[in-house]
Structure formats: C-alpha cells, structure tokens
Amino acid sequence: MSTSELAAARWTRAIGTGVDPDEYRRVTEGLASVADWGPAFLRTGHGHLRHAQDAGSPRSAGEHLLMAARWFHLASLGPGVEAPRAAAEADDALGRALALLEPEARRVSGEGFTGWLRGPSDAPGTVVVVPGLDSAKEEFLDLVSALTARGLAVFAMDGPGQGALAAGTTLVPDFERVVGRVVDALDATRIGLVGLSLGGYFAARAAALEPRVAAVATVSGPFRLDWEELPPPVRDVMARRTGGTHAARAFARQVDLAALAPRIAAPLLVVDGGQDVIPGVTNGAPLARLAPRGSYLSVPHGDHLLGNARSHWLHHLGDHFARALTGAPA
C-alpha cells in the first residue's frame, strides 16, 4: 500500500477522531514511505504538546492537549511506531487535558479497565463508551461531548488489549465480566453502553448478560465474524491484540450474537454504514432484528465507524441514550 492509499484509507476515521482535515492532509502528503506514518503522527502530536506549553490560557492549553491525544492515538494505527508507546502518550495527553478543562473528571481503574468519568456528578444516567479492535478512548472524544451535552455522565474506557492497557493485556470475548466490574466501580444506578466496531459486539454481549445495562447502542459492530474470510490486515491486528493467530482464530469463532441477541432486554440502537463492507463480517441488521427492543439506523453513504457521516447518526445516538436513561425528551 502506498502512502496516498494509506492516507485515503484512514481519512474518514481520522476526521471522525476529530483532527483538523487540512493538518491531516499536510502530514500525510509529507510522508516519504508508509513506515513514516507513525513517526510523523507522533511528531504532530508533540507539536501540539509544544503549543500547549506556549498557550495563553489553560483552556487553549487543554484543547491542544486533546488534539495531541488524538494524533498520538492515530499514530498507533499505522506502521513505523510501537502502538503501546503511542497509546501511552495519548493516555497521558488526555489526562493532562482533562486536568485543565474538566478538573472534576475522575480517573477510574480496576481489573481489566481504565478510563475517565466525565459529566455532571448528579447525572441521571452514565454511558460507558467501549472501543474496538484497535481503537481506544481517545478516538471518541466527540461522541463523549455529544453525550455529556445531553446531561449524561460518560465513562470512556480502555478494556483488555485496548489503548492504555494494550501493552500488558489481550482482548477477551467475555466482556460482560469487564462491564460488571466497571458498573461496580462507577456505582451508577442507570448504565448505558455504546460500543464501536468490535466494541459493538462487546456492548451487545454485555447487554445480554449484565442485567444492570439499561440502554445500549452499537456503531459498525459485527453480528458475526468468519475468520477464514477476514482480510489479512484485520487478522493480523486481531492476532496482535489477542496474543497470536491461534488465539485470534478462537476469539473470532466466539463473535456471534445469534443466541444472545434475543436476551437483550434494554432498548438497543444499531447503527451501520451502507458502505461498510468487510469480508468475513456480518453487520448489525440481524442484531437489531433479533433483539426484542432493537432499532436499526443504516446510513447509506456511511463507511466503517461512519466518520464520513457523523451528522447522520451521532445526534440520533445521543437522543437514544437521553430518552432511555432519563425518560425525558432529548
């Protein structure tokens, strides 16, 4: 894959993460080879750290730190850099940003999870944001903002094999156990789950098996995986995140929601992009159909994670949780 092909492939995901489109173009157009991806993105993140040091106000500094976190996360998605190193820098930048912008935000960690609890302390409900195969809490800052704007608290997390925990842990299919520990730690009365990409499987599975989940949504989440049909790049990432090819194959076999979907009692919103076609991945329509309270939103021009169509689903998803967790109009 050439640098231009890689940049095009990552374009909507990067924009969905919240980086400046023109800065993304400048950075990717300056790549001499694909191996330069990670180092170039790290340098861009470090540039925002310097801007934060020179900023004229705590708010400006915090906003530069948030942007640095985004760039460090994106660095972890490409070649040329150690993903755990980039993820650690993203985690650090996010923590420093929240210390300036939201000093009431609270770091919450436990067995198999870590993240930030944001939003009002008296919120009527708390939404847990669950990342996917190679995503992390720093990728979904705009989603967090959409939810907190509706008066909800949000816990954006990294689970086993994700983000800040990727270096020492591996992905686990029985994510309901992690969610159970998160709910215990947050001590919240009404919990929602939103899972993105593979996180959609985690969220749906947890909603079926953890009775304290009161609302759930998936975005580009798989209903089923077929290991033999998955593209080699996806299998490679899964192997790295699960501990090897054998573990990845076994993990993929467990990603099947056919038996669990009818057990999801909570209101469920399934969001898919019409252009999200990955061999070996069955998208979310069967999940919405089988869940007793499932609804389906397909955005025809949306791609994977729908970074090219945020206005067509993000507000709808925020309203879904506001209604389900508060009982009031969004």
matplotlib code that plots the C-alpha trace (Angstrom):
import matplotlib.pyplot as plt

x = [0.0, 1.3, 1.3, -1.5, -3.6, -3.0, -3.9, -7.1, -8.0, -7.6, -9.2, -12.7, -11.5, -9.0, -11.7, -14.1, -11.5, -11.6, -8.3, -8.1, -8.6, -6.1, -3.5, -4.1, -3.5, -0.3, 1.0, 0.1, 1.2, 4.7, 5.2, 8.1, 7.1, 4.4, 6.9, 6.9, 3.2, 3.7, 6.7, 5.0, 1.9, 3.9, 5.8, 2.4, 1.2, 4.4, 3.9, 0.5, 2.2, 4.6, 1.6, 0.0, 3.2, 3.1, -0.7, -2.0, -4.7, -5.5, -8.4, -6.1, -3.5, -6.1, -7.5, -4.0, -3.5, -6.8, -5.6, -2.2, -4.1, -6.0, -2.7, -1.0, -3.9, -3.8, -0.1, -0.8, -2.9, -0.2, 3.3, 6.6, 5.9, 5.2, 1.5, 1.8, 4.2, 1.8, -1.2, 0.7, 1.3, -2.3, -3.4, -1.0, -2.1, -5.8, -5.2, -3.4, -6.1, -8.9, -6.9, -7.2, -10.5, -12.6, -10.9, -13.9, -13.3, -12.2, -9.9, -11.4, -9.4, -9.9, -9.2, -9.2, -10.2, -9.2, -10.7, -12.2, -15.6, -16.8, -20.0, -22.3, -22.0, -25.8, -26.4, -29.5, -27.5, -24.0, -22.9, -19.9, -18.0, -16.4, -13.7, -13.0, -10.2, -7.5, -9.4, -9.2, -10.9, -9.0, -10.7, -14.3, -14.0, -16.7, -19.1, -18.4, -19.1, -22.4, -23.5, -22.4, -24.2, -27.4, -26.7, -25.4, -22.2, -19.8, -17.1, -14.8, -12.7, -9.9, -10.5, -8.2, -6.0, -7.1, -5.4, -3.5, -3.9, -2.7, 0.9, 0.2, -3.2, -5.1, -8.7, -11.2, -14.6, -16.4, -16.5, -19.6, -17.2, -15.3, -18.6, -19.7, -16.6, -17.0, -20.6, -19.4, -16.7, -18.9, -21.6, -24.2, -27.8, -28.6, -26.0, -25.9, -23.3, -22.2, -19.7, -17.9, -16.6, -15.7, -16.8, -20.3, -20.0, -18.7, -21.5, -24.3, -22.9, -22.6, -26.2, -27.4, -25.6, -25.3, -28.8, -27.8, -27.5, -30.5, -29.7, -27.3, -26.1, -23.6, -21.8, -20.4, -20.5, -20.2, -23.0, -20.8, -17.2, -15.8, -12.1, -11.4, -13.0, -11.5, -8.9, -5.3, -4.8, -7.7, -6.5, -3.0, -4.3, -6.5, -3.6, -1.5, -4.4, -5.3, -1.8, -1.3, -3.0, -4.4, -5.9, -7.3, -9.0, -10.6, -11.6, -13.3, -15.3, -16.9, -18.0, -21.6, -24.6, -27.3, -28.1, -27.5, -29.5, -32.9, -31.7, -31.0, -33.9, -32.7, -33.6, -31.0, -29.9, -27.8, -26.0, -24.4, -22.9, -24.1, -20.6, -19.1, -18.4, -15.6, -15.3, -16.0, -18.0, -21.8, -23.0, -25.7, -29.0, -29.7, -28.8, -31.5, -34.0, -33.5, -33.3, -36.7, -36.4, -33.9, -34.0, -31.8, -30.3, -28.4, -26.7, -26.3, -23.1, -21.5, -18.3, -16.8, -17.3, -19.2, -16.6, -17.9, -21.4, -21.4, -24.3, -26.5, -26.1, -24.3, -27.2, -29.6, -27.5, -27.2, -31.0, -31.4, -29.5, -31.1, -34.5, -33.6, -31.7, -33.7, -37.2, -37.4, -37.3, -33.7]
y = [0.0, 3.4, 6.4, 8.0, 4.8, 4.5, 8.2, 7.7, 4.5, 6.3, 9.6, 9.3, 7.5, 10.4, 13.0, 11.1, 11.2, 15.0, 16.0, 19.0, 17.8, 20.3, 19.3, 15.6, 16.3, 18.2, 15.5, 12.6, 14.4, 14.8, 11.0, 9.6, 6.0, 4.0, 3.4, 7.2, 7.1, 6.5, 8.8, 11.6, 11.4, 11.3, 14.4, 16.2, 15.2, 16.5, 19.8, 20.2, 19.5, 22.4, 24.6, 23.6, 24.8, 28.1, 28.6, 31.9, 30.3, 26.9, 26.4, 26.8, 24.5, 21.9, 22.0, 21.5, 18.6, 17.0, 17.3, 15.8, 12.8, 12.4, 12.4, 10.0, 7.6, 7.8, 7.1, 3.8, 2.7, 2.8, 1.2, 2.7, 3.0, 0.9, 1.0, 0.8, 3.7, 5.9, 4.7, 5.7, 9.2, 9.5, 8.5, 11.0, 13.8, 13.2, 13.1, 16.4, 18.0, 17.0, 18.3, 21.7, 21.6, 19.4, 19.2, 17.4, 14.5, 11.3, 8.5, 5.2, 2.0, -1.6, -5.2, -5.1, -1.5, 2.1, 5.4, 8.8, 9.5, 12.9, 14.9, 16.0, 14.3, 14.2, 12.9, 10.7, 8.1, 7.1, 5.9, 3.6, 4.0, 0.7, 0.8, -1.9, -3.9, -1.2, 1.8, 3.5, 6.1, 8.9, 8.2, 9.0, 12.4, 13.9, 11.1, 11.8, 15.5, 14.7, 12.6, 15.0, 17.8, 15.9, 15.9, 12.4, 11.2, 9.3, 6.8, 6.4, 3.3, 1.1, -2.6, -5.6, -5.3, -1.7, 1.7, 2.2, -1.5, -2.9, -3.4, -5.9, -7.4, -9.1, -8.8, -11.0, -12.2, -12.4, -8.6, -8.7, -9.5, -6.3, -4.3, -5.8, -4.6, -1.1, -0.8, -1.8, 0.8, 3.6, 2.8, 4.3, 3.4, 3.6, 2.4, 2.6, 1.0, 2.2, 0.0, 0.9, -1.5, -4.7, -2.8, -3.2, -6.9, -6.3, -3.9, -6.2, -9.2, -7.4, -6.0, -9.6, -10.9, -8.0, -7.1, -3.7, -2.3, 0.0, 1.1, 0.0, 1.1, -0.3, 1.6, -0.6, -3.5, -7.1, -9.5, -12.4, -13.0, -15.6, -15.9, -17.6, -14.7, -11.8, -9.7, -10.4, -6.9, -7.5, -10.9, -9.5, -6.9, -9.4, -11.7, -8.9, -7.9, -11.5, -13.0, -14.9, -16.4, -19.4, -17.1, -14.8, -17.6, -18.9, -15.3, -14.8, -18.0, -16.6, -13.4, -14.5, -12.8, -15.1, -16.7, -13.6, -11.0, -12.2, -11.8, -8.1, -6.6, -3.0, -0.5, -1.1, 1.1, -0.4, 2.0, 0.7, 2.4, 1.3, 1.4, -0.6, -3.9, -6.0, -9.7, -12.0, -9.5, -9.7, -6.3, -5.3, -5.7, -9.2, -7.9, -5.2, -7.7, -10.3, -8.0, -7.5, -3.7, -3.3, -0.4, -0.1, 3.0, 2.5, 5.5, 4.7, 6.6, 5.8, 3.8, 1.9, 3.9, 6.4, 9.1, 10.5, 10.8, 11.9, 14.3, 11.5, 9.3, 11.0, 13.2, 10.4, 8.1, 10.9, 11.2, 7.4, 7.4, 10.6, 9.1, 5.6, 6.8, 9.8, 9.1, 12.7, 14.1, 14.6]
z = [0.0, -0.9, 1.4, -0.6, -0.4, 3.4, 3.9, 1.9, 3.7, 7.1, 6.0, 7.4, 10.6, 11.3, 10.6, 12.8, 15.6, 15.4, 13.9, 11.5, 7.9, 6.5, 9.0, 8.2, 4.5, 5.2, 7.4, 5.1, 1.9, 3.5, 4.1, 2.1, 2.9, 4.7, 7.5, 8.2, 9.2, 13.0, 13.5, 11.5, 13.6, 16.8, 15.7, 15.0, 18.5, 20.0, 18.1, 19.9, 23.2, 22.5, 21.6, 24.9, 26.7, 24.9, 25.2, 26.6, 28.7, 30.5, 28.0, 25.0, 26.5, 27.3, 23.7, 22.3, 24.7, 23.5, 19.9, 20.8, 22.3, 19.0, 17.0, 19.3, 19.0, 15.2, 15.3, 17.0, 14.0, 11.4, 10.8, 11.9, 15.6, 18.6, 19.3, 23.1, 23.2, 21.1, 23.2, 26.4, 25.1, 24.1, 27.5, 29.2, 27.0, 27.6, 31.4, 31.3, 29.1, 31.4, 34.4, 32.8, 31.0, 33.4, 36.8, 38.1, 35.7, 37.6, 36.6, 37.4, 37.0, 38.0, 36.9, 33.1, 32.6, 32.9, 31.8, 32.6, 34.1, 32.8, 33.0, 35.9, 39.2, 39.5, 36.0, 35.7, 33.8, 32.8, 29.4, 29.0, 25.7, 24.6, 21.9, 19.4, 17.9, 17.6, 18.9, 22.3, 24.5, 22.7, 19.4, 20.5, 22.2, 20.0, 21.0, 24.7, 24.1, 22.4, 25.4, 28.1, 26.3, 27.0, 30.7, 30.9, 32.6, 30.3, 31.2, 28.2, 28.8, 27.6, 28.2, 28.0, 24.9, 24.2, 24.4, 27.7, 28.5, 25.2, 26.3, 29.0, 28.2, 25.4, 24.1, 25.9, 24.4, 27.7, 28.0, 30.3, 33.1, 32.5, 32.2, 35.5, 37.2, 35.6, 36.8, 40.3, 40.3, 38.9, 41.4, 38.9, 39.0, 35.3, 32.9, 29.1, 26.8, 23.4, 21.5, 18.3, 15.7, 17.6, 20.7, 19.4, 19.9, 23.4, 24.2, 22.8, 24.5, 27.8, 27.5, 27.0, 30.1, 32.5, 33.8, 35.0, 31.5, 30.8, 27.3, 24.5, 21.1, 18.6, 15.8, 13.0, 15.3, 14.0, 14.5, 13.4, 12.3, 9.9, 10.4, 7.1, 5.2, 7.2, 5.2, 6.2, 7.7, 10.1, 11.0, 11.7, 14.0, 15.8, 16.2, 17.8, 20.1, 21.2, 21.6, 18.4, 15.4, 17.3, 19.9, 17.3, 15.4, 18.7, 19.5, 16.1, 16.5, 19.6, 17.9, 17.1, 18.6, 17.2, 20.6, 22.7, 20.7, 22.0, 25.5, 25.2, 27.2, 27.1, 24.3, 21.5, 18.7, 15.9, 13.6, 10.3, 7.3, 3.9, 2.5, 5.4, 3.6, 5.2, 4.1, 6.9, 8.9, 9.2, 10.1, 12.6, 10.9, 12.3, 15.8, 15.6, 14.2, 16.9, 19.9, 21.5, 21.6, 18.7, 16.2, 13.1, 11.5, 8.3, 6.7, 3.0, 2.4, 5.8, 6.0, 8.9, 12.1, 9.9, 10.3, 6.9, 8.1, 11.8, 11.4, 10.2, 13.4, 16.2, 17.4, 17.0, 19.2, 21.8, 21.8, 22.2, 25.4, 26.7, 26.3, 27.6, 30.6, 31.7, 30.4, 29.1, 25.6, 24.4]

ax = plt.figure().add_subplot(projection="3d")
ax.plot(x, y, z, "-o")
ax.set_aspect("equal")
plt.show()
